Amino acid sequence: MTSGIAGFAPHPLLRNPHLMTLFPRFWARPGLPSAMPAEARLFTVTPESRILGHCHWQPDPKRHPTLIVIHGLEGCSESHYMLGLAEKAWRRGFNIVRLNQRNCGGSEHLTPTLYNNGMSGDVRAVLGELAARDGLDSIWLGGYSMGGNLVLKAAGELGASSQALKGVVAVCPNIDPAACTAALIQPRNWIYNGHFVRSLKARLRRKASLFPGKYDLSRLPAIRTLLDFDEAYTAPDGGYRDAAEYYERAGSRHVLGAIAVPTLILTAQDDPFIPYWIFDIPAVRTNSRIRFEAPRHGGHCGFIQRASAGEDRYWAEHRVIEFVAEKYLHESAEDAT
């Protein structure tokens, strides 16, 4: 394991991991530049389910690499980090697909199911459609938190079987959902647990109104933690026996050793609910395709840096684009020889 990308200097007022985590969520960021063309697109991932993506194509998309980026739990394609990463990637010449997970981004009506940490098949379906229908042959997957687990899981499941998949980037991925949920529901993390539970309850009520009779809301009042919600709703909806089985089967840690494309895992040692120790596993240590970096500070998907010449304060977004661009240029040079 390696740790500490040189150059990350946390903002001096945000060394506390909770402040680092929460600051970006309350600091307004500009939207996408008007010069970026946008296309809303529905991807069919199963016969009964579609997911919504917002695509930003460069002129002649086949001549440019494509980055599919996926948000975390209860985020969406409009989450600040999704917009920030999209703009940076666009300026570097990438096509961008800001992908919503099932039910997210106002898409509850597009699927009768909930979404969960194990739905890497949705990621693979989108990747396959872009490769087969659009003829894109240089596709990268990026994900934050839960989205990070999904893209790592998809890459591990694909192994070397996809010619279109060129690399993966995961920021603060919850590769061990049981350990991450156990950390999340600790009293010190009450603010995050409370946010997720309130948001998930509200989403389930919307789903119940769209699909009458499918969801029993009688258990909602007693739910206090993410574990409670997953036990009552997420696990059975996803076909798992209980939350314990769901967490065990959904974790990408089981397939990291099979990843066969350049991969960056970027996390913070002080992340409040993605324990640093979960990455100390053989697959991360020994898979030569995986680069693991863990600065001492950063919180959960925060990484707000000191003012830096030529960069805004969102350090992780710059490192993601830097990694993808570097690997893409290397791949292009190899293809040319």
Sequence and secondary structure as in RCSB ss.txt:
>XXXX:A:sequence
MTSGIAGFAPHPLLRNPHLMTLFPRFWARPGLPSAMPAEARLFTVTPESRILGHCHWQPDPKRHPTLIVIHGLEG
CSESHYMLGLAEKAWRRGFNIVRLNQRNCGGSEHLTPTLYNNGMSGDVRAVLGELAARDGLDSIWLGGYSMGGNL
VLKAAGELGASSQALKGVVAVCPNIDPAACTAALIQPRNWIYNGHFVRSLKARLRRKASLFPGKYDLSRLPAIRT
LLDFDEAYTAPDGGYRDAAEYYERAGSRHVLGAIAVPTLILTAQDDPFIPYWIFDIPAVRTNSRIRFEAPRHGGH
CGFIQRASAGEDRYWAEHRVIEFVAEKYLHESAEDAT
>XXXX:A:secstr
     TT  B TT  SHHHHHHHHHHS      TTS  EEEEEEEETTEEEEEEEE  SSGGGS EEEEE  TT 
 TTSHHHHHHHHHHHHTT EEEEE  TTTTTTGGG SS   TT HHHHHHHHHHHHHTT    EEEEEETHHHHH
HHHHHHHHTT  SSEEEEEEES  SSHHHHHHHHTSGGGHHHHHHHHHHHHHHHHHHHHHSTTT  GGGGGG  S
HHHHIIIIIHHHTT SSHHHHHHHH GGGTGGG  S EEEE  TT SSS GGGG SHHHHH TTEEEE  S  TT
TT BB  BTTB SBHHHHHHHHHHHHHHHHHHHHHH 
